[in-house]
Every structure is written in structure tokens, then in C-alpha cells.
Amino acid sequence: MDAKTEAFREKYLAKLSPKVKTLYLIKEAKFINDGGAITVGKIVSLVIVCIVIAYILPIGLTALGAINTTGMSEGEQALLGVIGIIIVLVIFVAITKEAE
């Protein structure tokens, strides 16, 4: 900061009450992250997505487990067992990215 800006800042801080001055200095020191807040719309959308997933995912995994594997090779059967875990991980990653 140049001298003129620093002088203005000092005059401005002298006029503030101690509580406001403390809050100003904390914010100036970047202890408060204003950009870290999550919007209400994101919270609502995350709740709706979680409710829909909680309703649909068990139905889908049950149907996946009931597949007739008689004609499948061992590799296909092994992959079928991992698909449920992959689905859950993909949903988790999608929800996490939505929260950002």
C-alpha cells in the first residue's frame, strides 16, 4: 500500500468501534472465507438428489442381483458383482461435485 492509502486506512480504523474494528481486521486478514458459503439452491438440490437416489438405488441393485447368470462366463459374472460398487461410487462422486 502506498502512504496515502495507509493513512486513509488508519483514519478509517480509528473511527470504528472496537467490535467492528476487530471484525474488519479479521476479514482483512482473510480468516473469513466469504466464497466458501453454499447457496440454498444447492442444498435443496442435494437433498432432492439424495432422496431420489435413496429411493431408486436399492430397487436397481436388487434387480441387478436378480439377473440370471447361467449363460455368462466367469469374467462377466465377476464384473457383474463389481457393477453395484461402481454405481455407488459414481453417485457419490456426482453428489460431491454438485456440492462444490
DSSP file (Angstrom, degrees, kcal/mol; ACC not computed):
  #  RESIDUE AA STRUCTURE BP1 BP2  ACC     N-H-->O    O-->H-N    N-H-->O    O-->H-N    TCO  KAPPA ALPHA  PHI   PSI    X-CA   Y-CA   Z-CA
    1    1 A M              0   0    0      0, 0.0     2,-0.1     0, 0.0     0, 0.0   0.000 360.0 360.0 360.0 144.0    0.0    0.0    0.0
    2    2 A D     >  -     0   0    0      1,-0.1     4,-2.2     4,-0.0     5,-0.2  -0.339 360.0-102.0 -80.1 171.4    1.2    3.5   -0.7
    3    3 A A  H  > S+     0   0    0      1,-0.2     4,-2.3     2,-0.2     5,-0.2   0.857 119.2  53.4 -64.8 -38.1    1.4    6.1    2.1
    4    4 A K  H  > S+     0   0    0      2,-0.2     4,-2.1     1,-0.2    -1,-0.2   0.922 111.4  45.1 -65.8 -43.8   -1.8    7.9    1.2
    5    5 A T  H  > S+     0   0    0      1,-0.2     4,-2.4     2,-0.2    -2,-0.2   0.899 112.7  51.6 -66.1 -40.7   -3.9    4.7    1.3
    6    6 A E  H  X S+     0   0    0     -4,-2.2     4,-2.3     2,-0.2    -2,-0.2   0.889 109.6  49.6 -64.2 -39.5   -2.3    3.6    4.5
    7    7 A A  H  X S+     0   0    0     -4,-2.3     4,-2.2     2,-0.2    -1,-0.2   0.911 111.4  48.9 -65.6 -42.2   -3.1    7.0    6.2
    8    8 A F  H  X S+     0   0    0     -4,-2.1     4,-2.5     1,-0.2    -2,-0.2   0.907 111.0  51.0 -63.1 -41.0   -6.7    6.7    5.0
    9    9 A R  H  X S+     0   0    0     -4,-2.4     4,-2.6     1,-0.2    -2,-0.2   0.917 109.7  49.3 -63.2 -43.9   -6.9    3.2    6.4
   10   10 A E  H  X S+     0   0    0     -4,-2.3     4,-1.8     2,-0.2    -1,-0.2   0.896 112.1  48.3 -63.9 -40.4   -5.6    4.2    9.7
   11   11 A K  H  X S+     0   0    0     -4,-2.2     4,-1.2     2,-0.2    -1,-0.2   0.913 112.4  49.6 -63.9 -42.3   -8.0    7.2   10.0
   12   12 A Y  H  X S+     0   0    0     -4,-2.5     4,-0.7     1,-0.2     3,-0.5   0.914 111.0  48.3 -63.3 -44.3  -10.9    4.8    9.0
   13   13 A L  H >< S+     0   0    0     -4,-2.6     3,-0.6     1,-0.2    -1,-0.2   0.836 105.5  59.1 -66.5 -32.5   -9.9    2.2   11.6
   14   14 A A  H 3< S+     0   0    0     -4,-1.8    -1,-0.2     1,-0.2    -2,-0.2   0.812 104.1  51.9 -66.1 -29.2   -9.6    4.9   14.3
   15   15 A K  H 3< S+     0   0    0     -4,-1.2    -1,-0.2    -3,-0.5    -2,-0.2   0.688  93.2  93.6 -80.3 -18.2  -13.3    5.9   13.8
   16   16 A L  S << S-     0   0    0     -4,-0.7    -3,-0.0    -3,-0.6     0, 0.0  -0.386  81.4-110.8 -78.9 152.0  -14.6    2.3   14.1
   17   17 A S     >  -     0   0    0      1,-0.1     4,-3.0    -2,-0.1     5,-0.2  -0.403  36.3-106.4 -71.3 158.6  -15.9    0.8   17.4
   18   18 A P  H  > S+     0   0    0      0, 0.0     4,-2.2     0, 0.0     5,-0.2   0.873 119.1  49.5 -57.2 -39.4  -13.6   -2.0   18.8
   19   19 A K  H  > S+     0   0    0      2,-0.2     4,-2.2     1,-0.2     5,-0.2   0.941 114.9  42.6 -66.8 -46.8  -16.0   -4.8   17.8
   20   20 A V  H  > S+     0   0    0      1,-0.2     4,-2.6     2,-0.2    -1,-0.2   0.883 112.8  54.4 -66.6 -38.0  -16.4   -3.6   14.2
   21   21 A K  H  X S+     0   0    0     -4,-3.0     4,-2.5     2,-0.2    -1,-0.2   0.908 108.3  49.1 -62.0 -42.1  -12.6   -2.9   14.0
   22   22 A T  H  X S+     0   0    0     -4,-2.2     4,-2.4    -5,-0.2    -2,-0.2   0.930 111.8  48.3 -63.0 -45.7  -11.9   -6.5   15.1
   23   23 A L  H  X S+     0   0    0     -4,-2.2     4,-2.4     1,-0.2    -2,-0.2   0.892 111.7  50.6 -62.2 -39.6  -14.3   -7.9   12.5
   24   24 A Y  H  X S+     0   0    0     -4,-2.6     4,-2.6     2,-0.2    -1,-0.2   0.923 111.3  47.4 -63.7 -44.4  -12.7   -5.7    9.8
   25   25 A L  H  X S+     0   0    0     -4,-2.5     4,-1.8     2,-0.2    -2,-0.2   0.872 111.3  51.2 -67.6 -36.7   -9.2   -6.8   10.7
   26   26 A I  H  <>S+     0   0    0     -4,-2.4     5,-2.1     2,-0.2     6,-0.5   0.938 113.2  45.1 -63.9 -45.8  -10.2  -10.4   10.7
   27   27 A K  H ><5S+     0   0    0     -4,-2.4     3,-1.4     1,-0.2    -2,-0.2   0.893 111.9  52.3 -65.2 -38.8  -11.8  -10.1    7.3
   28   28 A E  H 3<5S+     0   0    0     -4,-2.6    -1,-0.2     1,-0.3    -2,-0.2   0.845 105.5  54.9 -65.4 -33.0   -8.9   -8.2    6.0
   29   29 A A  T 3<5S-     0   0    0     -4,-1.8    -1,-0.3    -5,-0.2    -2,-0.2   0.426 114.9-120.0 -80.7   1.9   -6.5  -10.9    7.2
   30   30 A K  T < 5S+     0   0    0     -3,-1.4    -3,-0.2    -4,-0.2    -2,-0.1   0.794  72.8 133.7  65.6  31.4   -8.6  -13.4    5.2
   31   31 A F      < +     0   0    0     -5,-2.1     2,-0.5     1,-0.1    -4,-0.2   0.707  63.9  63.2 -79.2 -19.8   -9.6  -15.5    8.2
   32   32 A I  S    S-     0   0    0     -6,-0.5     2,-0.9    -5,-0.1     3,-0.1  -0.917  75.5-152.6-107.1 127.0  -13.2  -15.5    6.9
   33   33 A N    >   +     0   0    0     -2,-0.5     3,-1.1     1,-0.2     4,-0.1  -0.826  15.1 178.4-101.9  98.5  -13.9  -17.1    3.6
   34   34 A D  G >  S+     0   0    0     -2,-0.9     3,-0.9     1,-0.2    -1,-0.2   0.798  80.7  58.8 -68.7 -27.5  -16.9  -15.4    2.0
   35   35 A G  G 3  S+     0   0    0      1,-0.2    -1,-0.2    -3,-0.1    -2,-0.0   0.537  89.2  74.8 -79.2  -5.2  -16.6  -17.6   -1.1
   36   36 A G  G <   +     0   0    0     -3,-1.1    -1,-0.2     2,-0.1    -2,-0.1   0.463  69.2 111.5 -87.1  -0.8  -17.0  -20.8    0.9
   37   37 A A    <   -     0   0    0     -3,-0.9     2,-0.4    -4,-0.1    -3,-0.0  -0.425  61.3-138.1 -75.0 148.4  -20.7  -20.5    1.5
   38   38 A I        -     0   0    0     -2,-0.1    -2,-0.1     1,-0.0    62,-0.1  -0.882  22.6-119.7-105.5 138.7  -23.1  -22.9   -0.2
   39   39 A T     >  -     0   0    0     -2,-0.4     4,-1.7     1,-0.1     3,-0.1  -0.332  15.8-119.6 -78.0 159.1  -26.2  -21.5   -1.6
   40   40 A V  H  > S+     0   0    0      1,-0.2     4,-2.6     2,-0.2     5,-0.2   0.866 113.2  58.5 -64.4 -37.1  -29.7  -22.5   -0.5
   41   41 A G  H  > S+     0   0    0      1,-0.2     4,-2.4     2,-0.2    -1,-0.2   0.883 105.5  49.0 -61.4 -39.0  -30.5  -23.8   -4.1
   42   42 A K  H  > S+     0   0    0      2,-0.2     4,-2.5     1,-0.2    -1,-0.2   0.897 110.5  50.6 -67.7 -39.3  -27.6  -26.2   -3.9
   43   43 A I  H  X S+     0   0    0     -4,-1.7     4,-2.3     2,-0.2    -2,-0.2   0.936 112.2  46.9 -63.2 -45.5  -28.6  -27.5   -0.6
   44   44 A V  H  X S+     0   0    0     -4,-2.6     4,-2.4     1,-0.2    -2,-0.2   0.919 113.3  48.4 -62.6 -44.1  -32.2  -28.1   -1.8
   45   45 A S  H  X S+     0   0    0     -4,-2.4     4,-2.5     1,-0.2    -1,-0.2   0.889 111.0  50.9 -66.0 -37.7  -31.0  -29.8   -5.0
   46   46 A L  H  X S+     0   0    0     -4,-2.5     4,-2.5     2,-0.2    -1,-0.2   0.900 110.4  49.2 -64.6 -40.2  -28.6  -32.0   -3.0
   47   47 A V  H  X S+     0   0    0     -4,-2.3     4,-2.3     2,-0.2    -2,-0.2   0.924 112.5  47.6 -64.5 -44.0  -31.4  -33.0   -0.6
   48   48 A I  H  X S+     0   0    0     -4,-2.4     4,-2.5     2,-0.2    -2,-0.2   0.920 112.4  49.2 -63.3 -43.6  -33.7  -33.9   -3.6
   49   49 A V  H  X S+     0   0    0     -4,-2.5     4,-2.6     1,-0.2     5,-0.2   0.917 111.2  50.1 -62.2 -43.2  -31.0  -35.8   -5.3
   50   50 A C  H  X S+     0   0    0     -4,-2.5     4,-2.5     2,-0.2    -1,-0.2   0.893 111.0  48.8 -63.5 -40.0  -30.2  -37.8   -2.1
   51   51 A I  H  X S+     0   0    0     -4,-2.3     4,-1.4     2,-0.2    -2,-0.2   0.927 112.8  47.2 -65.4 -44.7  -33.9  -38.6   -1.6
   52   52 A V  H  X S+     0   0    0     -4,-2.5     4,-2.6     1,-0.2     5,-0.3   0.921 114.3  47.2 -63.3 -43.4  -34.3  -39.8   -5.2
   53   53 A I  H  X S+     0   0    0     -4,-2.6     4,-2.7     1,-0.2    -2,-0.2   0.906 108.7  54.5 -65.1 -41.0  -31.2  -41.9   -5.0
   54   54 A A  H  < S+     0   0    0     -4,-2.5    -1,-0.2    -5,-0.2    -2,-0.2   0.797 114.5  42.2 -63.4 -27.3  -32.2  -43.4   -1.7
   55   55 A Y  H  X S+     0   0    0     -4,-1.4     4,-0.6    -3,-0.2    -2,-0.2   0.888 123.2  34.2 -83.5 -42.6  -35.5  -44.5   -3.3
   56   56 A I  H  X S+     0   0    0     -4,-2.6     4,-2.4    -5,-0.2     5,-0.2   0.845 104.9  67.4 -86.8 -35.4  -34.2  -45.7   -6.7
   57   57 A L  H  X S+     0   0    0     -4,-2.7     4,-2.7    -5,-0.3     5,-0.2   0.897  99.7  48.1 -59.6 -46.8  -30.8  -47.2   -5.8
   58   58 A P  H  > S+     0   0    0      0, 0.0     4,-2.2     0, 0.0    -1,-0.2   0.893 112.3  50.7 -62.0 -36.5  -32.0  -50.2   -3.7
   59   59 A I  H  X S+     0   0    0     -4,-0.6     4,-2.2     2,-0.2    -2,-0.2   0.935 112.9  46.1 -63.8 -45.4  -34.5  -51.1   -6.4
   60   60 A G  H  X S+     0   0    0     -4,-2.4     4,-2.1     1,-0.2    -1,-0.2   0.895 112.9  48.5 -65.1 -41.2  -31.8  -51.0   -9.1
   61   61 A L  H  X S+     0   0    0     -4,-2.7     4,-2.0     2,-0.2    -1,-0.2   0.857 110.6  51.6 -69.8 -33.8  -29.3  -53.0   -7.0
   62   62 A T  H  X S+     0   0    0     -4,-2.2     4,-1.1    -5,-0.2    -2,-0.2   0.922 111.5  46.9 -65.5 -43.5  -31.9  -55.7   -6.2
   63   63 A A  H  < S+     0   0    0     -4,-2.2    -2,-0.2     1,-0.2     3,-0.2   0.868 110.8  53.0 -65.0 -35.6  -32.8  -56.0   -9.9
   64   64 A L  H >< S+     0   0    0     -4,-2.1     3,-1.0     1,-0.2    -1,-0.2   0.874 108.7  49.7 -66.6 -37.1  -29.1  -56.2  -10.7
   65   65 A G  H 3< S+     0   0    0     -4,-2.0    -1,-0.2     1,-0.2    -2,-0.2   0.711 104.6  59.5 -73.7 -20.0  -28.6  -59.0   -8.2
   66   66 A A  T 3< S+     0   0    0     -4,-1.1    -1,-0.2    -3,-0.2    -2,-0.2   0.323  75.4 127.6 -91.4   8.3  -31.5  -61.0   -9.6
   67   67 A I    <   -     0   0    0     -3,-1.0     2,-0.7    -4,-0.1    -3,-0.0  -0.414  67.5-116.8 -67.6 138.5  -30.0  -61.2  -13.1
   68   68 A N        +     0   0    0      1,-0.1     3,-0.3    -2,-0.1    -1,-0.1  -0.675  33.8 179.9 -77.0 115.4  -29.9  -64.8  -14.5
   69   69 A T    >   +     0   0    0     -2,-0.7     3,-1.0     1,-0.2    -1,-0.1   0.114  43.5 113.9-105.3  20.7  -26.2  -65.5  -14.9
   70   70 A T  T 3  S+     0   0    0      1,-0.3    -1,-0.2     0, 0.0    -2,-0.0   0.909  82.7  38.0 -62.0 -43.8  -26.4  -69.1  -16.2
   71   71 A G  T 3  S+     0   0    0     -3,-0.3    -1,-0.3     2,-0.0     2,-0.2   0.372  96.4 105.5 -90.6   6.8  -25.0  -68.3  -19.7
   72   72 A M    <   -     0   0    0     -3,-1.0    -3,-0.0     1,-0.1     2,-0.0  -0.572  68.2-121.8 -90.6 150.0  -22.4  -65.8  -18.5
   73   73 A S     >  -     0   0    0     -2,-0.2     4,-2.0     1,-0.1     5,-0.2  -0.256  33.6-100.7 -76.6 173.3  -18.7  -66.5  -18.3
   74   74 A E  H  > S+     0   0    0      1,-0.2     4,-2.3     2,-0.2     5,-0.2   0.874 123.0  53.4 -64.8 -36.6  -16.7  -66.2  -15.1
   75   75 A G  H  > S+     0   0    0      2,-0.2     4,-2.3     1,-0.2    -1,-0.2   0.909 108.9  48.1 -64.4 -42.4  -15.4  -62.8  -16.2
   76   76 A E  H  > S+     0   0    0      1,-0.2     4,-2.0     2,-0.2    -1,-0.2   0.884 112.0  49.8 -65.9 -38.4  -18.9  -61.5  -16.9
   77   77 A Q  H  X S+     0   0    0     -4,-2.0     4,-1.4     2,-0.2    -2,-0.2   0.889 110.6  49.9 -67.5 -38.5  -20.1  -62.7  -13.5
   78   78 A A  H  X S+     0   0    0     -4,-2.3     4,-0.9     1,-0.2    -2,-0.2   0.906 111.4  48.7 -65.8 -40.8  -17.1  -61.1  -11.7
   79   79 A L  H >X S+     0   0    0     -4,-2.3     4,-1.3     1,-0.2     3,-0.6   0.869 106.1  57.8 -65.9 -36.1  -17.8  -57.8  -13.5
   80   80 A L  H 3X S+     0   0    0     -4,-2.0     4,-0.6     1,-0.2    -1,-0.2   0.849 103.0  53.9 -63.0 -33.9  -21.5  -58.1  -12.5
   81   81 A G  H 3< S+     0   0    0     -4,-1.4     4,-0.4     1,-0.2    -1,-0.2   0.767 110.3  46.4 -70.8 -24.9  -20.5  -58.2   -8.9
   82   82 A V  H <X S+     0   0    0     -4,-0.9     4,-2.3    -3,-0.6     3,-0.3   0.669  91.6  80.6 -91.0 -19.0  -18.5  -55.0   -9.1
   83   83 A I  H  X S+     0   0    0     -4,-1.3     4,-2.6     1,-0.2     5,-0.2   0.873  89.1  54.5 -58.9 -39.9  -21.1  -53.0  -11.0
   84   84 A G  H  X S+     0   0    0     -4,-0.6     4,-2.1     2,-0.2    -1,-0.2   0.910 109.6  46.7 -60.7 -42.8  -23.1  -52.2   -7.8
   85   85 A I  H  > S+     0   0    0     -4,-0.4     4,-2.4    -3,-0.3    -2,-0.2   0.906 111.8  51.1 -65.8 -41.7  -20.0  -50.8   -6.1
   86   86 A I  H  X S+     0   0    0     -4,-2.3     4,-2.6     2,-0.2    -2,-0.2   0.912 108.8  51.7 -62.2 -42.0  -19.1  -48.7   -9.2
   87   87 A I  H  X S+     0   0    0     -4,-2.6     4,-2.3     1,-0.2    -2,-0.2   0.934 110.7  47.6 -60.1 -46.8  -22.7  -47.3   -9.3
   88   88 A V  H  X S+     0   0    0     -4,-2.1     4,-2.3     1,-0.2    -1,-0.2   0.910 113.0  48.8 -62.7 -42.4  -22.5  -46.3   -5.7
   89   89 A L  H  X S+     0   0    0     -4,-2.4     4,-2.5     2,-0.2    -1,-0.2   0.899 110.4  50.6 -64.9 -40.7  -19.0  -44.6   -6.2
   90   90 A V  H  X S+     0   0    0     -4,-2.6     4,-2.4     2,-0.2    -1,-0.2   0.910 111.2  48.5 -63.9 -41.5  -20.2  -42.8   -9.3
   91   91 A I  H  X S+     0   0    0     -4,-2.3     4,-2.4    -5,-0.2     5,-0.2   0.917 110.9  51.0 -64.2 -42.5  -23.2  -41.4   -7.5
   92   92 A F  H  X S+     0   0    0     -4,-2.3     4,-2.3     1,-0.2    -2,-0.2   0.919 111.5  47.1 -60.5 -44.4  -21.0  -40.4   -4.5
   93   93 A V  H  X S+     0   0    0     -4,-2.5     4,-2.4     2,-0.2    -1,-0.2   0.899 111.5  51.5 -64.6 -40.7  -18.6  -38.5   -6.9
   94   94 A A  H  X S+     0   0    0     -4,-2.4     4,-1.8     2,-0.2    -2,-0.2   0.908 111.4  46.8 -63.8 -41.7  -21.5  -36.8   -8.7
   95   95 A I  H  X S+     0   0    0     -4,-2.4     4,-1.5     2,-0.2    -1,-0.2   0.910 111.7  51.7 -66.0 -41.5  -23.1  -35.6   -5.4
   96   96 A T  H  X S+     0   0    0     -4,-2.3     4,-0.6     1,-0.2    -2,-0.2   0.904 110.3  47.8 -63.0 -41.5  -19.7  -34.4   -4.2
   97   97 A K  H >< S+     0   0    0     -4,-2.4     3,-0.7     1,-0.2    -1,-0.2   0.854 107.7  56.4 -67.7 -33.6  -19.1  -32.4   -7.4
   98   98 A E  H 3< S+     0   0    0     -4,-1.8    -1,-0.2     1,-0.2    -2,-0.2   0.836 102.5  56.8 -65.6 -32.0  -22.6  -30.9   -7.1
   99   99 A A  H 3<        0   0    0     -4,-1.5    -1,-0.2     1,-0.2    -2,-0.2   0.681 360.0 360.0 -74.7 -17.0  -21.8  -29.6   -3.7
  100  100 A E    <<        0   0    0     -3,-0.7    -1,-0.2    -4,-0.6    -2,-0.1   0.495 360.0 360.0 -71.5 360.0  -18.8  -27.6   -4.9
